[in-house]
């Protein structure tokens, strides 16, 4: 019997400039890459350990190494769901499995999953947290892009949004406070955000302090990010959120993400597809969720000082597909 070979490594990718959100700032991103090989057929997957969810590079690598034997013995993506929990470790392995299976069968992952391969996707381009002047200057650079995502905290909210909207009057705008606001912020800012034509408010409240959304009837749709990981979360989100942000590092890979998207749409949620700050290798499988999504935020490679070979072609907020040489057969 010929078994698979699994390798896992930790890579560090410098960013073009510091990326700042309400929880902190980074100048590089740390990713975990899994590679599977079977009879000279290779598959790769990339994931980002996230401290917000209690993950480190060491803990994610340890999770993968603990189940390496089972993976090399030939488990399927469905069987993987039973031996690893949702999170970065399962994401890296799951995406590597799908990549390898597609190449082994001579098909695309989209064909194996019977989902449409997206074309001409519009992605958000993120403006990180900074001074009002710096954020406004970024908005001016992106004024002709279709969708902007603005990182905010509790400081100078109105002034920053006003300055950004003055420089970029046309794009749709997502506001993302990364759990830093309170219910009082939502109440006080509701009319203002509507007047500034904000399209989406992403996870304004802490995930474990969002019950106030049950009775809040705001003018701007609210998206669950940190509050939504897998299908098990959907019941608790009903009545609070109108949109869910699906990220492979939260779902634990494409297998669960596809099921989450389908079930969320059935029960009435709109879909956002998001990412961590990572390379095009992490974006490619997430692209398969983009068809029909109301919002796509897959701009991770834009932040890289250098991206992977065969990386995504992102031009003025438009993703022109991805190469099978990168991922997915």
C-alpha positions in Angstrom: 0.0 0.0 0.0 1.3 3.4 -1.0 0.5 6.0 1.7 0.3 9.8 1.5 3.1 11.9 2.8 2.2 15.0 4.9 4.6 17.9 5.7 3.7 21.0 7.7 5.7 24.2 8.0 5.5 27.7 9.5 6.1 30.6 7.1 6.5 34.3 7.8 5.4 36.8 5.1 6.3 40.5 5.5 3.6 43.1 4.8 3.9 46.1 2.6 2.9 48.3 5.5 1.7 47.8 9.1 -1.9 46.4 9.3 -3.7 47.9 12.2 -7.1 47.0 13.7 -8.7 47.7 17.1 -7.0 44.7 18.7 -3.4 45.5 17.5 -1.0 46.0 14.7 1.1 43.6 12.7 4.0 44.0 10.2 4.1 40.4 9.0 1.8 37.4 8.9 2.5 33.9 10.2 0.9 31.1 8.2 0.9 27.3 8.4 1.3 25.4 5.1 0.4 21.8 4.8 1.5 19.8 1.8 0.3 16.3 0.9 1.9 14.0 -1.7 0.6 10.8 -3.1 2.3 9.1 -6.1 3.9 12.4 -7.1 0.6 14.2 -6.9 0.7 17.2 -4.6 -1.8 19.3 -2.7 -1.4 22.4 -0.5 -3.4 24.3 2.0 -2.6 27.5 4.0 -4.1 28.7 7.3 -3.5 31.5 9.8 -3.3 30.7 13.5 -5.4 33.4 15.2 -4.8 34.5 18.8 -8.4 35.7 19.1 -9.4 32.1 19.0 -6.7 30.8 21.2 -4.4 29.6 18.4 -0.6 29.9 18.0 1.7 28.6 15.3 2.9 25.9 17.7 -0.6 24.8 18.8 -1.8 24.5 15.2 1.3 22.5 14.1 0.8 20.2 17.2 -2.9 19.6 16.2 -1.8 18.6 12.7 1.1 16.4 13.8 -1.2 14.6 16.3 -3.4 13.3 13.4 -0.7 12.9 10.7 -0.9 9.2 10.8 -4.6 9.1 10.1 -4.2 11.7 7.3 -1.4 9.8 5.7 -3.5 6.6 5.9 -6.0 8.2 3.4 -8.9 9.8 5.2 -11.3 11.9 3.2 -12.3 15.6 3.8 -15.5 14.3 5.4 -13.6 12.0 7.7 -11.2 14.9 8.6 -14.1 16.7 10.2 -14.3 14.0 12.9 -10.7 14.1 14.0 -9.9 17.8 14.0 -12.1 20.7 15.4 -12.9 23.8 13.4 -10.0 26.2 13.1 -6.7 26.8 11.3 -5.3 23.3 11.6 -8.2 21.7 10.0 -8.4 24.4 7.3 -4.8 23.8 6.2 -5.3 20.0 5.9 -8.8 20.2 4.4 -7.6 22.6 1.6 -4.6 20.4 0.9 -6.8 17.4 0.7 -9.1 19.0 -1.9 -6.2 20.3 -3.9 -4.6 16.8 -4.0 -7.9 15.1 -4.8 -8.6 17.4 -7.7 -5.2 16.9 -9.2 -5.4 13.1 -8.7 -8.7 13.0 -10.5 -7.8 15.5 -13.2 -10.7 17.8 -12.2 -11.2 21.1 -10.5 -12.2 21.3 -6.9 -15.3 23.3 -8.0 -16.4 20.3 -10.1 -15.8 17.8 -7.3 -18.0 19.9 -5.0 -20.5 20.7 -7.8 -20.3 24.5 -7.3 -19.8 27.3 -9.7 -16.3 28.5 -10.3 -16.4 32.3 -9.8 -15.4 34.8 -12.4 -15.1 38.6 -12.2 -15.4 38.8 -8.4 -15.4 42.2 -6.7 -13.4 42.2 -3.5 -13.3 44.7 -0.7 -10.0 46.6 -0.3 -9.2 47.3 3.4 -8.2 50.6 4.9 -6.4 49.8 8.2 -6.9 51.8 11.3 -4.9 55.0 11.4 -5.1 58.8 11.6 -8.0 60.5 9.9 -5.6 62.0 7.4 -3.9 58.7 6.5 -7.2 56.9 6.2 -8.6 59.6 4.0 -5.6 59.5 1.7 -6.0 55.8 1.3 -9.7 56.3 0.4 -8.7 58.8 -2.2 -6.4 56.2 -3.8 -9.2 53.7 -3.8 -12.0 56.1 -4.8 -12.7 54.2 -8.1 -12.8 50.7 -6.4 -16.2 49.0 -6.0 -16.0 48.1 -2.3 -14.0 49.5 0.7 -13.6 48.0 4.2 -12.8 50.5 6.9 -11.2 49.3 10.2 -12.2 51.5 13.2 -12.1 51.5 16.9 -13.9 53.9 19.4 -11.9 57.0 18.5 -13.0 59.7 16.0 -15.6 57.5 14.3 -17.7 60.2 12.7 -14.7 62.3 11.6 -12.9 59.4 10.0 -16.0 58.1 8.2 -16.8 61.6 7.0 -13.3 62.2 5.7 -13.2 58.8 3.9 -16.6 59.3 2.3 -15.6 62.8 1.1 -12.6 61.2 -0.7 -14.5 58.1 -1.9 -18.1 59.0 -2.5 -18.9 56.1 -4.9 -17.8 52.8 -3.4 -19.8 50.6 -1.2 -18.4 50.7 2.3 -18.1 48.1 5.1 -17.3 49.4 8.6 -15.4 46.9 10.7 -14.8 47.8 14.4 -13.6 44.3 15.3 -15.8 44.0 18.4 -14.7 47.3 19.8 -18.1 49.1 20.0 -21.0 49.0 22.4 -24.7 49.1 22.0 -24.6 52.8 22.7 -22.3 53.3 19.7 -24.9 51.6 17.5 -27.8 53.7 18.8 -25.9 56.9 18.5 -24.4 56.2 15.1 -27.3 54.6 13.3 -28.7 57.7 11.5 -25.1 59.0 10.8 -24.1 55.7 9.1 -27.2 55.6 7.0 -26.6 59.2 5.9 -23.1 58.2 4.8 -24.5 55.3 2.8 -22.7 52.6 4.7 -23.6 49.2 3.2 -22.6 46.9 6.1 -21.5 47.0 9.7 -19.3 44.0 10.5 -19.1 42.6 14.1 -19.4 45.9 16.0 -20.0 44.2 19.4 -18.0 41.5 21.2 -19.2 38.1 20.2 -20.2 37.2 23.7 -21.9 40.5 24.3 -24.2 40.8 21.3 -27.6 40.0 22.8 -28.6 43.6 22.5 -28.9 43.1 18.7 -32.1 41.1 19.3 -34.1 44.2 19.9 -32.0 46.7 18.0 -33.6 47.8 14.7 -30.9 49.7 13.0 -30.8 51.0 9.4 -27.5 49.3 8.5 -27.3 45.5 8.0 -25.0 43.9 10.7 -22.7 41.0 9.8 -21.5 38.3 12.2 -17.8 37.6 12.0 -16.3 36.5 15.3 -19.8 35.3 16.3 -20.0 32.8 13.4 -17.7 29.9 12.9 -19.7 26.9 11.8 -23.3 25.7 11.2 -23.7 25.2 14.9 -23.6 28.9 15.4 -26.5 29.8 13.0 -29.4 29.3 15.4 -27.9 31.7 17.9 -27.4 34.4 15.3 -31.0 34.5 14.1 -32.7 37.8 15.0 -29.3 39.5 15.6 -27.5 39.5 12.3 -28.6 39.7 8.6 -25.2 38.6 7.2 -22.6 36.1 8.2 -18.9 36.3 7.3 -17.5 32.9 6.3 -13.8 32.5 6.7 -12.1 29.2 6.1 -9.8 29.6 9.2 -13.0 29.7 11.3 -15.0 26.9 9.6 -11.9 24.7 9.5 -11.7 24.5 5.8 -13.7 24.4 2.6 -15.8 21.2 3.5 -17.6 22.9 6.4 -17.6 26.3 4.7 -19.6 25.0 1.7 -22.2 23.5 4.1 -22.3 26.6 6.2 -23.0 28.8 3.2 -25.8 26.5 1.9 -27.5 26.3 5.3 -27.2 30.0 6.0 -28.8 30.9 2.7 -31.6 28.4 3.4 -32.5 30.1 6.7 -32.2 33.6 5.2 -28.8 35.0 5.9 -26.9 37.0 3.3 -23.3 35.9 2.8 -19.9 37.6 3.1 -16.7 35.7 2.3 -13.7 36.9 4.3 -10.1 36.1 5.0 -7.2 36.5 7.4 -4.2 38.4 6.2 -2.5 35.7 4.2 -1.3 34.8 0.7 -3.1 33.9 -2.5 -2.9 30.2 -1.5 -5.4 30.9 1.3 -7.6 33.0 -1.0 -8.1 30.5 -3.8 -10.3 28.0 -1.9 -12.3 30.8 -0.4 -13.0 32.1 -3.9 -15.2 29.0 -4.5 -17.6 30.6 -2.0 -17.8 33.9 -3.7 -20.5 33.2 -6.3 -23.8 34.7 -5.0 -22.2 36.3 -2.0 -23.3 39.8 -1.1 -19.9 40.9 0.0 -16.4 39.4 -0.8 -13.4 40.4 1.2 -10.4 38.5 -0.1 -7.8 41.2 -0.3 -5.1 39.4 1.8 -2.6 39.3 -1.0 -2.7 43.0 -1.5 -1.1 43.4 1.9 1.8 41.1 1.1 5.2 42.6 0.3 5.6 39.6 -2.0 2.9 37.1 -2.9 3.2 33.4 -3.9 4.0 32.4 -7.5 0.8 32.2 -9.6 -0.9 34.5 -7.0 -4.3 36.1 -7.6 -4.5 38.9 -10.1 -6.4 41.7 -8.2 -6.9 44.9 -10.2 -8.7 47.8 -8.7 -10.8 45.5 -6.5 -11.5 42.9 -9.1 -10.2 39.3 -8.9 -9.8 37.8 -12.3 -10.0 34.1 -11.2 -7.1 32.1 -10.0 -4.6 29.8 -11.7 -4.9 26.0 -11.2 -1.2 26.0 -10.7 -1.8 27.9 -7.4 -4.5 25.6 -6.1 -7.5 23.5 -7.0 -6.6 21.5 -10.1 
